[in-house]
Each structure stands twice: as structure tokens, then as C-alpha cells.
Amino acid sequence: MLARKVAGGGKARGGVGADDAAIPRQVTFTAHDIRSSHYNASPTVLEWSAVDGRVSSVKGATWRVTNIVQLLRRELFDMFLPFGYPDSVSDEYLTFQMWDTCQAMCSYLRGVLATQSVLESVGVGKDSVTPLAAALQWVMRDGSGMLGGLFFAYIVGPKFDANVKFWRLYADVINDFGLTLDMLAPFFPLYVTEILCVSSVCKAMCGVAAGATRSSLTAHFAKHENMADIAAKEGSQETFVNMVGLVSGMYFANAVNQSRTTVWMAFIFLTGFHVVANYLAVTTLCIPTLNVQRAYLAIQRYRSSSTKQSLSVVDINHAEVIWGPRLPISMGHHLPAAHVPLGPLLAAYRCDCWQRFHMDRCARLKHVCVCVVRRDEQYVLWEDAAGHIHVFLSVHAKPVDELRAFYHVTIVLTSPAKGSGALAMMQQEFPLFYETMHQHEWKLTHIPLGTGYVRFNWE
């Protein structure tokens, strides 16, 4: 940012006109660096002279010799953090990156130990092992990882956005399992190939899950549409960690490679710290979208609280249980013919009501199921005899309709109200709940409830 100060030329004399006298003889500019890392830095003062047209720097009272420590700090700040930090990223960005860096360093050091075990298991240094056999074993290992990654992405791909925290933690835990298999491989020489193939699949699953969740988290961290800058700085941070790990890994391997006991003690310690660091990293995240866990918590708090002050993004995220039990809810899936009789379902729709049905589920057993159908809603709710609730969505259903259906399901699960009673409560409470969530800055344009891809047209 530039500030300008103009020095005038005095009064006109003789043949000099008033316009000539108004021409400034000297213009002073002050340049301010708006980067947050240079917030306390003194501005640069520049002067432009009308005599020779040159711009010169002024080292007066405003000029200070920058301390070399402060200079290095600023440059490192700009090298590893996004431009405009902290205003350009979400509040938890730095804390998450610190824990993420710690877990990455643990992974690198454990990778050194695991690589040593893998090389030992494939027979490096043994005359009985031919290069061709080792190469074929390596090909099988890589091929297993590729196939595992493909199928894992195919099966789990749509679920990543619905639970970013869980899959971020899952990626590192499954990687820990893969590294542990690498460490165990030398103890089972007859099954080395099988163990290494399973390990490769685990690492491929880690790569898919970590990459997918990283993309989602990058979009979450970016407050000013600066995803590219955040991704670039993430790469710089990883490069720095790898460089530090490369240097420290050599000394670390020599230090712990005294016996198998010391190697395993170091591996177990680093694995434990790795899991803790990852858990602390994901628990710092405050994601402003409603997945199943957060939506369930928010609805419960809304219905039990008169002040509605506990619905903020931070409070709900901190209360979220990452490894929590799965709720008995299915949304947007196929109509299970063995559980839901289509005839009574359509009859209930024609009557525009809720009904209780008896149905044959297993040969001679009779079960009672509840169906809630309203023609003015974009979903059909079916509770089977086991207490599992199926939500069938209309082709016209929007994200707000999905959240509306989920609100209805939560009432059925958490209150004695059933049928028309739960429906009436939902229709009365949901509009104010939706407005309250808007006021607490939740993003409701996209609601990742893990909804399936099946929609019905019952018009």
C-alpha cells in the first residue's frame, strides 16, 4: 500500500505561471507490506525528485535495520503458510497442520524401520534369493496395492465427504496396520509374499482415503477461494518434513538398530504417538456442514435446549464422536422387497396418512412395521420391526428435504412420538430449526448425510 506526500514548489515568480509553480518538486511514497508476517515491519520510504526524475529510498527515522532472526522468521512464515494467514484460512488451520506435521514425521521414521524389515524379509543379502524372485515379489506387491486402491475408491468414494474426520483418521490407522505387517514379515518367511501384498493394499487404502479427505479439508480451510495456495503450501510442508526425516532417519535407524527389542520399542512408541497426533488433529477440525453425527447432535440439542446457544459450529464439532455407533438409518437406497411391501406402501400414500402394517418377513413370523407417508413431503419414512428406519426420497427431493427427513427420523428415534405425532412435531419445529442453523453459520446448501443415489417417483 502506498501513501504519498507532495512537496510544493512555492510561489510563482517573474515569467513562471501559476500552473508551473504548482508542479511538485518532490513526492514521497511510503510502501507498506500487507503480508501478516510483515505486520510489525517498518514501511519503506521512497522519494521522487522532479529535478532528475529519480526515485530514491530514504533511510531516516522510519528506516530500521531488520534483525536477522525476524527476517528469517518472516521468510519461513511466507514459505510455509498461505498468503494472508491467518485471515485467509479457517481458525483451526495452524493447530491441525502442527499435529499433521508431527504424525508425518512419525510415519517417516517408522517407514525407515519398516523398509529395513521388508528388505530383510525378501532376502536382501542372502545368496539363496535371486534378483528375479525379488523383482517378481515386488511386482505382486505393487499390483496388489493398485487393485486394492481401485476397489476401495469404487466402494467407499461417495462416503468420504459424509464423514471426513472418520476417513482421515481411518487412513492413518490402516497405514499403521500396513507398517506393522511390514515389521512382522521377517517372522513368517513362508508367507512373506502374502503379508507384503496385504500391507500394500492397506497402504493403498491409506493413500486413497488421505488424498480424498485432504481435498475436502483444503476446500474447508480456504476462506478466500485460495485452495491452490493452501495446497501448494501443504506440499511445501510435506517436502520440509521429508527433508528433516531424511536427515534424522539415518541417525534414528543407527541409534535404535541395536537389537530387535529396541527396534520394536521405537516402532510401538512412534505408532502410539502417531495415532494420538492424528486424533488430536481431526478433533481440532470445525467443519460447518451437517453429516449424520453432527445433524443428530444438533437436532437433539435444539429439541432439548431452550436457549439454542449450543448449536454453534465449534460446539457441535467438539461434541462429535468420531468413532461413534452407527445410527439405524438408511437414506436414498433401494426399496428392500423382503422388508417393505409395495402394495400397502402405495395404499398409505393414496390415503395420505401413516399406517401400521403386519407383514411376512421370515416364513411364519409376523412383524409390525410403521409407515409414514405424506403427499406434501418429498420422502417416505418406513420403520421396520427391528427399529431400522428407511427413508425413500423423491426425485424432486432437495438437500433441505433430506435434512427435513432426517429431522423426522431423529424424532422417531429419540421420542415416544410415532406416526402422525412425530410428523406433526417435525412440521412444527423444522422451519425454526433450519433458520437457527443458518444464524449459526452452518452451510446448508450441501448436506452430506451419506444419502444413497436411488430416488423414487410416486406421482
C-alpha positions in Angstrom: 0.0 0.0 0.0 1.4 3.4 -1.0 0.9 6.7 0.9 2.0 9.9 -0.9 3.2 13.2 0.4 3.8 16.1 -2.0 6.3 18.9 -1.5 5.2 22.1 -3.4 7.3 24.5 -5.4 6.5 27.8 -3.6 5.0 31.0 -5.2 5.3 31.9 -8.9 8.0 34.4 -9.8 8.6 36.5 -12.9 7.6 34.7 -16.0 6.7 31.5 -14.3 3.0 30.9 -14.4 0.8 29.7 -11.6 0.5 26.2 -13.2 4.3 25.8 -13.3 4.5 26.9 -9.7 2.0 24.2 -8.7 4.2 21.3 -10.1 5.6 19.4 -7.1 9.4 19.3 -6.8 9.4 16.2 -4.6 6.9 13.3 -4.0 7.4 10.9 -1.1 5.8 7.4 -1.2 5.5 5.1 1.8 5.3 1.4 0.9 3.6 -0.9 3.4 3.9 -4.7 3.1 0.4 -6.1 3.8 1.5 -9.6 4.5 0.7 -10.7 8.0 4.3 -11.8 8.5 5.4 -8.2 7.9 2.8 -6.6 10.1 5.3 -5.1 12.5 7.9 -4.2 9.9 8.7 -0.6 9.2 7.4 0.8 5.9 9.8 1.7 3.1 10.0 5.4 2.3 10.7 6.4 -1.4 11.2 9.9 -2.8 10.7 11.1 -6.3 12.5 14.2 -7.4 11.2 16.5 -10.2 14.8 17.6 -10.9 16.3 14.4 -12.2 13.2 12.1 -12.2 14.8 9.5 -10.0 13.3 7.5 -7.2 15.5 7.1 -4.1 15.0 5.4 -0.8 15.1 7.4 2.4 16.7 5.8 5.4 15.5 8.2 8.1 13.6 7.8 11.3 11.3 5.4 9.6 14.0 3.0 8.4 15.3 0.3 10.8 17.9 -2.4 10.3 15.8 -5.6 10.4 17.0 -8.2 12.8 18.2 -11.3 11.0 16.1 -13.6 13.2 13.0 -11.6 12.4 13.9 -11.7 8.7 14.2 -15.5 8.7 11.0 -15.8 10.7 9.1 -13.7 8.1 10.5 -15.6 5.1 9.8 -19.0 6.7 6.3 -17.7 7.5 5.7 -16.9 3.9 7.3 -20.1 2.6 5.1 -22.5 4.6 1.8 -20.6 5.3 -0.8 -19.4 2.8 -0.8 -15.8 1.7 -2.9 -13.7 4.0 -2.6 -16.1 7.0 -4.5 -16.1 9.4 -7.4 -14.3 7.7 -7.3 -16.4 4.6 -7.8 -19.7 6.3 -10.1 -21.2 9.0 -9.2 -20.7 12.6 -8.1 -24.3 13.3 -5.7 -24.4 10.3 -2.4 -23.9 12.2 -3.3 -26.3 15.0 -4.3 -29.0 12.5 -1.1 -28.6 10.5 1.1 -28.8 13.6 -0.3 -32.1 14.6 -0.3 -33.3 11.0 3.4 -32.4 10.7 4.1 -34.4 13.9 2.3 -37.5 12.6 4.0 -37.2 9.2 7.4 -37.2 10.9 6.4 -40.3 12.9 5.3 -42.0 9.7 8.6 -41.2 8.0 10.7 -42.6 10.9 8.6 -45.7 11.1 8.9 -46.1 7.4 12.7 -46.4 7.8 12.2 -49.3 10.2 9.6 -50.9 8.1 11.7 -50.7 5.0 14.6 -52.4 6.8 12.2 -55.3 7.8 10.8 -55.6 4.3 14.3 -55.8 2.8 15.2 -58.4 5.3 12.1 -60.5 4.6 12.6 -60.6 0.9 16.1 -61.9 1.4 18.4 -58.9 0.7 21.9 -60.0 1.4 21.1 -63.7 1.1 22.8 -65.8 -1.7 19.8 -68.1 -2.0 17.5 -65.3 -3.2 17.8 -64.4 -6.9 17.1 -60.9 -8.2 14.4 -62.2 -10.5 12.5 -63.7 -7.5 12.8 -60.5 -5.6 11.6 -58.5 -8.6 8.5 -60.7 -9.1 7.7 -60.4 -5.4 7.9 -56.6 -5.7 5.6 -56.7 -8.8 3.0 -58.8 -7.0 3.1 -56.4 -4.0 2.7 -53.3 -6.2 -0.1 -54.9 -8.3 -2.0 -55.8 -5.1 -1.8 -52.3 -3.9 -3.0 -50.9 -7.2 -6.0 -53.2 -7.3 -6.8 -52.6 -3.7 -6.8 -48.9 -4.2 -9.1 -49.1 -7.2 -11.7 -51.2 -5.5 -11.5 -49.2 -2.3 -12.1 -45.9 -4.1 -15.0 -47.6 -6.0 -16.7 -48.8 -2.9 -16.0 -46.0 -0.4 -15.7 -43.0 -2.7 -19.2 -41.5 -2.2 -18.8 -41.8 1.6 -15.7 -39.6 2.1 -17.5 -36.3 2.1 -20.1 -37.6 4.6 -17.5 -38.2 7.3 -14.2 -36.5 6.6 -12.9 -36.8 10.2 -13.5 -40.6 10.3 -11.9 -41.3 7.0 -8.9 -39.0 7.8 -8.3 -41.0 10.9 -9.0 -44.3 9.2 -6.4 -43.6 6.6 -3.6 -43.3 9.2 -4.8 -46.2 11.2 -4.9 -48.5 8.2 -1.4 -47.3 7.3 -0.3 -48.2 10.8 -1.6 -51.7 10.2 0.2 -51.9 6.9 3.5 -50.8 8.5 3.0 -53.3 11.3 2.6 -56.1 8.8 5.9 -55.0 7.2 7.6 -55.3 10.6 6.1 -58.7 11.1 7.1 -60.1 7.7 10.6 -61.4 8.7 9.0 -63.6 11.4 6.9 -65.5 8.8 9.3 -66.4 6.0 6.8 -68.8 4.4 4.1 -66.1 4.0 6.2 -63.1 3.1 4.6 -62.5 -0.2 1.0 -62.7 1.2 1.9 -60.4 4.1 3.5 -57.8 1.9 0.6 -57.9 -0.5 -1.9 -57.2 2.3 0.4 -54.5 3.6 0.5 -52.9 0.1 -3.3 -53.0 0.0 -3.5 -51.2 3.4 -1.1 -48.5 2.2 -3.1 -48.0 -1.0 -6.3 -47.6 1.0 -4.5 -45.0 3.1 -3.4 -43.2 0.0 -6.9 -43.1 -1.4 -8.6 -42.0 1.9 -5.9 -39.5 2.8 -6.0 -37.9 -0.7 -9.7 -37.6 -0.8 -10.1 -36.2 2.7 -7.2 -33.8 2.1 -9.0 -32.3 -0.9 -12.1 -31.8 1.2 -10.1 -30.3 4.0 -8.3 -27.9 1.6 -11.7 -26.6 0.5 -12.7 -26.3 4.1 -9.6 -24.3 5.1 -9.9 -21.9 2.2 -11.8 -18.8 3.2 -10.9 -16.7 0.2 -11.1 -19.2 -2.6 -7.4 -19.8 -2.1 -7.4 -23.6 -2.4 -4.4 -23.7 -4.8 -2.2 -21.6 -2.5 -3.2 -23.8 0.5 -2.4 -27.0 -1.5 0.9 -25.6 -2.6 1.9 -24.7 1.0 0.8 -28.2 2.1 3.2 -29.6 -0.5 6.0 -27.3 0.9 5.3 -28.5 4.4 5.4 -32.2 3.4 8.7 -31.5 1.5 10.2 -29.9 4.6 9.1 -32.9 6.8 10.6 -35.3 4.3 13.9 -33.4 4.3 14.1 -33.4 8.0 13.1 -37.1 8.1 15.7 -38.0 5.6 18.5 -36.5 7.7 17.1 -37.6 11.1 16.1 -41.0 9.8 19.7 -42.1 9.2 20.7 -41.3 12.8 17.5 -42.7 14.1 18.0 -46.0 12.4 21.6 -46.3 13.6 20.5 -45.4 17.2 17.7 -48.0 17.5 19.2 -50.7 15.4 20.9 -52.3 18.4 18.5 -55.3 18.7 15.1 -56.3 17.6 13.8 -55.3 21.0 14.9 -51.7 20.7 13.6 -51.5 17.1 10.2 -52.8 18.2 10.1 -50.4 21.2 10.8 -47.5 19.0 8.2 -48.6 16.5 5.5 -49.1 19.1 6.2 -45.7 20.7 6.1 -43.9 17.4 2.9 -45.7 16.4 1.2 -44.7 19.6 2.3 -41.1 19.2 1.2 -41.2 15.6 -2.4 -42.3 16.5 -2.6 -39.7 19.2 -1.4 -36.9 16.9 -3.9 -37.9 14.3 -6.7 -38.0 16.7 -5.8 -34.6 18.1 -5.6 -33.2 14.6 -9.0 -34.3 13.5 -10.7 -33.2 16.7 -9.5 -29.7 16.1 -11.5 -29.5 12.9 -14.7 -27.4 12.9 -16.5 -28.4 9.7 -19.6 -26.3 9.1 -21.6 -28.9 7.2 -24.1 -31.4 8.7 -23.2 -35.0 8.4 -25.1 -37.8 10.2 -23.3 -37.3 13.6 -23.4 -33.5 13.6 -27.0 -33.3 12.4 -28.1 -35.8 15.0 -26.3 -33.9 17.8 -27.7 -30.5 16.6 -31.3 -31.8 16.4 -31.0 -33.3 19.9 -29.6 -30.1 21.3 -32.2 -28.0 19.6 -35.1 -30.0 20.9 -33.7 -30.2 24.5 -32.4 -26.6 24.8 -34.4 -23.5 25.3 -31.6 -21.1 24.6 -30.3 -22.7 21.4 -26.8 -21.4 22.3 -25.1 -24.8 22.0 -25.7 -25.1 18.2 -22.6 -23.3 17.1 -20.2 -24.9 14.6 -17.5 -25.2 17.2 -19.7 -26.7 20.0 -21.2 -29.3 17.7 -17.9 -30.3 16.2 -16.2 -30.6 19.6 -19.1 -32.8 20.8 -18.9 -35.1 17.7 -17.8 -38.7 18.4 -15.6 -39.7 15.5 -15.8 -43.5 16.2 -19.4 -43.3 17.4 -22.0 -46.1 16.9 -23.9 -46.2 13.6 -27.4 -44.9 13.7 -30.2 -47.3 12.4 -30.9 -45.1 9.4 -30.8 -45.7 5.7 -31.5 -42.9 3.2 -31.8 -42.9 -0.5 -31.4 -46.7 -1.1 -33.3 -49.3 -3.0 -36.7 -50.5 -1.8 -36.0 -53.7 0.1 -38.7 -56.1 -1.2 -38.2 -58.5 1.6 -38.9 -55.9 4.2 -41.3 -53.3 2.7 -44.5 -54.5 0.9 -45.0 -52.2 -2.0 -48.8 -52.6 -2.1 -49.5 -51.4 1.5 -47.0 -48.6 0.9 -48.8 -47.3 -2.1 -52.1 -47.7 -0.3 -50.8 -45.5 2.5 -49.7 -42.9 0.0 -53.2 -42.8 -1.5 -54.7 -42.3 1.9 -52.1 -39.6 2.7 -51.6 -40.9 6.2 -49.4 -43.1 8.5 -50.3 -46.7 8.9 -49.3 -49.8 10.8 -48.8 -52.9 8.8 -48.4 -56.6 9.6 -46.1 -58.3 7.1 -44.5 -61.7 6.4 -40.8 -61.3 6.9 -39.5 -64.8 7.7 -41.9 -67.6 6.7 -44.1 -67.9 9.7 -43.1 -64.9 11.8 -45.3 -61.8 11.8 -43.7 -58.3 12.4 -45.3 -54.9 12.9 -43.9 -52.0 10.8 -44.8 -48.4 10.7 -45.0 -46.3 7.5 -45.3 -42.6 7.4 -46.4 -41.1 4.0 -47.4 -37.6 3.2 -48.1 -36.4 -0.3 -46.8 -32.9 0.5 -43.4 -34.3 1.6 -40.6 -35.4 -0.6 -39.9 -38.6 1.2 -41.4 -41.8 2.6 -40.4 -43.0 6.0 -40.5 -46.7 6.9 -39.6 -48.2 10.3 -39.2 -51.9 10.2 -39.7 -54.4 13.1 -36.1 -54.2 14.0 -36.2 -50.5 14.6 -34.2 -49.6 11.5 -35.7 -46.6 9.6 -35.6 -46.5 5.8 -36.1 -43.1 4.1 -37.1 -43.3 0.4 -36.5 -39.9 -1.3 -38.5 -38.4 -4.2 -36.8 -37.5 -7.4 -37.7 -33.9 -6.5 -36.0 -34.0 -3.1 -33.5 -31.2 -2.4 -30.9 -31.0 0.4 -33.4 -29.3 2.6 -35.8 -32.2 2.1 -33.1 -34.6 3.1 -32.5 -32.7 6.3 -36.2 -32.5 6.9 -36.5 -36.3 6.6 -33.5 -36.7 8.9 -35.2 -34.4 11.5 -38.3 -36.6 11.3 -36.2 -39.7 11.8 -34.5 -38.2 14.8 -37.8 -37.5 16.4 -38.9 -41.1 15.9 -35.6 -42.4 17.4 -35.4 -40.1 20.4 -39.1 -39.6 21.4 -42.1 -41.7 22.1 -44.0 -39.9 19.3 -44.7 -42.1 16.3 -46.7 -41.8 13.1 -48.7 -38.7 12.8 -47.5 -37.4 16.1 -43.8 -37.3 15.0 -44.9 -35.9 11.7 -46.7 -33.0 13.3 -43.8 -32.3 15.6 -41.4 -32.2 12.6 -43.6 -29.9 10.6 -43.9 -27.5 13.5 -40.2 -27.5 14.7 -38.2 -27.9 11.5 -38.6 -24.3 9.9 -37.3 -22.6 13.1 -34.5 -25.2 13.4 -33.4 -24.6 9.8 -33.4 -20.8 10.4 -31.5 -21.2 13.7 -28.8 -23.3 11.9 -28.5 -20.5 9.3 -27.9 -18.0 12.0 -25.1 -20.1 13.5 -23.4 -20.0 10.1 -23.9 -23.7 9.1 -23.6 -24.3 5.4 -26.9 -25.8 4.3 -26.5 -25.8 0.6 -24.8 -29.1 0.7 -25.7 -31.6 3.5 -23.6 -34.8 3.4 -25.8 -37.2 5.2 -24.4 -40.2 3.3 -27.6 -40.4 1.2 -27.7 -43.1 -1.5 -28.2 -42.5 -5.1 -31.7 -44.0 -5.5 -34.7 -41.7 -5.9 -38.4 -42.6 -6.5 -41.2 -41.1 -8.5 -44.5 -41.9 -6.9 -46.7 -39.3 -8.7 
